[in-house]
Amino acid sequence: MKFGPVPLREAEGAILAHSLPLPGRRLRKGVTLTAAHLAQLAEAGMTEVVVARLEQGDVHEDDAALRLARAATEGSAHLQLAAPFTGRVNLLAERAGLVMLKVEGIIAANAVDESLSVATVPAYHQTSEGGMVATVKLVSYGVSGPVIEAAAAHLSGAIRLAVPVYRTASLIISEVPGGLGSKGREAIEARLSALGIALCETLTCRHEEAALAERLTAARGEIVLILTASATSDSRDTAPEALRRAGGTLTRFGIPVDPGNLLFLGALGQRPVIGLPNSARSPVLHGADWVLGRVACGLEISPRDFAAMGVGGLLKEIPTRPQPRRGPRG
């Protein structure tokens, strides 16, 4: 691609590099200059203009961005490509879900040439319908075909959207005298609603193993959430033991996300069971959001996945906690 100032008489068919003011209007950068444009510029007293001119084998910025966006979403459903403009194509979610990324492919594509960029939300980011999950942008007005082909190869299928596979959930709230009761139910229902999951019932019981096991057995939702009145402090504590008593299994107790450390995950038959700590009563970002999102989308969470949550897992302080988690300076 050639770039630089040229006399007006040589600029027809070239791409305007910088926006220019004209009487009563503005000629936007990126426009392909016509004879009429040049006449207007001449009337405004200009004799030369800065342009970009594609050479043989170059790809226009809009076409290049669209090719890269199509490569990134190859084989993926639930993602929509916005119309290209000024060398940019935005990738939008058609449904609520989690953004799944082939991180190394995106890094490799960005390393091919500085004239192109692929920017995304973080891996496993929960998005809503219409949310932007990525943008492909060409920095220059054109780029060589081989550069685009190399980047597209790295990007193949690198961005997809995992969508919820469950439609309903039950919430079991255990209670103790003088406890919080059903406080926080609305926050949990909002978390489910954001994923398109209906809270089909809320069941309450005493914070006792037998009572919780009975409610677990009776729950009708495809996912079961337990909001415990008392913190689960061990894998043999009341709520995990109630899950075992109901015939279920515990797969994980404790996660490296704060708030959310005391969450547990298990299953009752084919239904996922998530034990929520008291901090999940707050609507702020919580470890429960990260676990619920993956569970809702039918994604397996391996021990390594849980370990990886610790990177970026220090979330902001929650308003309901009276003291910060920072000790005195020593």
N, C-alpha and C positions, 0 to 999 in steps of 0.2 A: 504494500500500500504506500502511495506517495502522499506526503503531507507537507503543507506549507503555503505561503502566500503566492498567488498568481494574479496576473492582470485579469480584469473582468472579461475581456474578450476570449480568454482561455478557460473560463470557469464553467461554461455550460456543461451539464451532465455530471459535475462533481458534487461532492457532499459538503454542505456548509459546516465548518468546524466550530463556529461560535455564533451565538444569537446576535442579531443586529437590529437596531431600532430603525424604523422607517416612519414617515409621516402617517399617524393614525393607526399604526400596527407594529408588529415585531416579527421579524423573519427568524424562525426558530432554527437552532442548530440541528443538524441531522437531515435537513431537507435537501433533496436533490435539486440543484439549481437549474431553472429553465431560462429561456430567453427573456420571458416576462420579468422574472426575478432580477436578472441582470440589468434590465432597463430601469427598474425601480431603484436599484442600487446606484446606477449612474446618475439618475435624477437627484439622488440624495448627496451627490458630490463625491462618491467613492470611485476610486480607480483600480483598486485591487481588493482581494478577499482571501482569507485563509480557508483552504479546502482540504479535503481528503479525497483521493481518487483511487479506486480499487484497481489492482493489476490482475493480469490473467491468473486464475487459480485462487483468487481471494474470494471470501464469502462475506456478504453484507452482514452487518451486526445483528439485524433482526432475524435473518435466516440462520445465522450461526447459533444464536441463543435458543431458537426454537429446536434446532437439531440436538443441542445438548440437553435441553429439557426433556425432549422425547426419549433420548437415550436413558436419562436418569430414571424415568418412570416406566421403562420397558417392562412389560409383564405385570405391571402394578394396576390395581383397581382403586377406585375411590379418590383419585387425585385428578384435578382439572388444571389444564394449562391456560393461563390468561393469554390474551392476544399480545404478541410482541410489540414493544414500543421502546424507542431509543436504545435498542440493543439489550433490552431486558425482558425476561419471561418469568412471571411469578407462578409458583406451584401452590394450588389451593386445595384444601381438604373438602371433599364432598359430604363427609360425615364426621361425626365425632370419632376420635380414635387416638392411637399412639403412633408417632412418627418413627419408622424403622429405617436405619441408615447403615450402609456399608461404608464405614468411616474411612478405611484405607483407600477405597476407590475414589472417594471425594477428595481426599488429600492428594492422591496421585493426579487427578484431573486438574486440580488447582496448580500443581507443580509443572504442568506441561508448558505453560506460557503465561506471562504476566498480563497478557491482553484479555484473559478471561477469568471469571470468578464464579464459584458456586458457593453460596452462603445458605446455611440451613439453621433451623432450630436445633437444640440438643437432641441426641438420640433418646428415644422413649418420651419425648415431649408430648403431653396430652393436648390435643387441639380440638376445637369445636368446628362445626360445619361452617365452611367459608374461611377458616383460619389459614393464614399463609404459613407454609411449612418450609419453603425454600425460594430462593430467587437466583436465576442465572443471569449474569450481566457481562456483556462485552465492553471492555474498557475503551477499546479503539473502535473506529467506524467499520472496520473490516479486519478479517484475519485469514491466514492462509488455510486452504482446505486440509492439508496434512495435519496442521495443529488441531483443527476441529475433529478430525477423524481419530487422532490419538486420544484426545480428551474424552470423546464419546465412548471409546472402547473401555476406558477406566470407569466411566459413569454408568455403564450398562446395568440397569436394575438396581441402582444404588439407593433409591429413595422409594419407600412404599408406606402405605398406611394400614396398620392393623386396626380392625374395627371390632367392637364388642360382639361376643358370641352368646351372651346371656341377656335375657330380657327382664328378669325379676330378681328381687332380693328380699330376704327377711332380715329384720333387725331384732336381736334379742338384747334386752337391757336388764342387767342384774341390779338389784337394789339392796341397800343396807339402811338401817335406821339413821336418819339424819344425813343421808347421802345426797347426791346430785339428781337422783331420779332420772327423768327423761330429758334433762337439759342436754342440748347438743344434738338432739334428734334431727332438727332442721338442717344442721350443717352436714350431717351424714346423708340425709336425703338429697341435698344439693349435690354432693359428690356423685351420687348414683345418677341423678338426673342429667348431669353434665356428660355422662357416658351413654345416655339413652336408656338407662335401666330404671324400672319402676320399683319403688319400695312398696311391696304388696301387703306387708303387715309389719306391725311392731308388737313384739311379745315381751312381757315383763315377768320377772320372777325373783325370788330371793337369791342372794349371792351364795348359793350352796350347790355343791356338785350334783346332787340328785335332781334338784329343780332345774338347773341348767341343762342337764342331760335330757330331761323330759321335754323341754322347749326345743332343743336341737332336733329331737326325733319328730316333733310335731310341725316344725317349720316347713313352709310350702315353697319358699323362694328357691330359685336356681343357684343363688349364692346366699350364704348365711353369714351375717356379721354379728359379732358379740361385742357389746359395749359393757365392759365390766365395771362394777361399782368400786371394786378394790383393785389396785394395780396387780397385774400378773408378774410375780417376782421370780418364778422358777418354772421350768417345763413340767413340774409335777404340782403346780399350783391348781387352784379350784377350777378355772375355766378349761385348761388343757386336760385335766383329769375328767371333767364332764364330757369333753369331746370323746375321749377314749371310752368312757362308760356308755356313751350312746352308740358305740361301734365304729367310731371314726379314728383317724390317725393324725398325729402331729408331725409336720415336716420341718417346721422352723420356729424357734423361739428367739426373739431378739434380732434387731436389724441395726446396721451402722448409720442410722439417720436420726437426727435430733431436731425437732421433736418426732418421736415415733419409736424410740429404742425398744419399748416393751410390747410391741406388736407380735402376734404369733399367727402362723399359717398352718392350716391342716385341711383335711377333707373328710366328708361323711358320705361314703359311697362315691358317686360321681360329682358331688357338689362341693365346691371350695368353701372353706370356713376360714374367716379372718377374725382374729381376736384383736379388738381395738383398745388401745390404752386411753385413759381419761383425757389426755391432751387432744385426742381426735374430736372432742366435743367442740373445739374451736374451728372456725371455717378457714383459718390461715393454712398455707401450704404445709403439708405434713407427710411423714413417711407413709402413712396410710394411703395417700393419693398415689404414690409410686407403686405400691403393691396392688392396690385395688385396680388401677389402670391395666396392669399386665394380666392380672387374674381375669378381669372382665373381657379382655381380648383373647383369652385362651392361650396365653404365652407361658411357657414353662419358665420358672425362675430357679436357676441352678445356684449352688453354693457360691460359685464365682460371681454370678450376677448380683447376689446379695452383697458380697464383699465389695464389688465395684460401686455400689450405691454410696459407699462412704466418701468417695471423691465427689465433692459438691453436696454431700449430705448434711452439712452443717447449715440448717435453715434458720431463718431469722427468729428472734425471740417472739414468743406468743404473748399477747396482752394479758392473758389470764394467769400467767406465772408471775408472782410478785417480785422475784429476784433474778438478776442475770446469772448466767452460768459462767461467771468469771470470778475466780477467787481473788483474795487480796494480793497486792503486789508484794513480792518478797525480795 
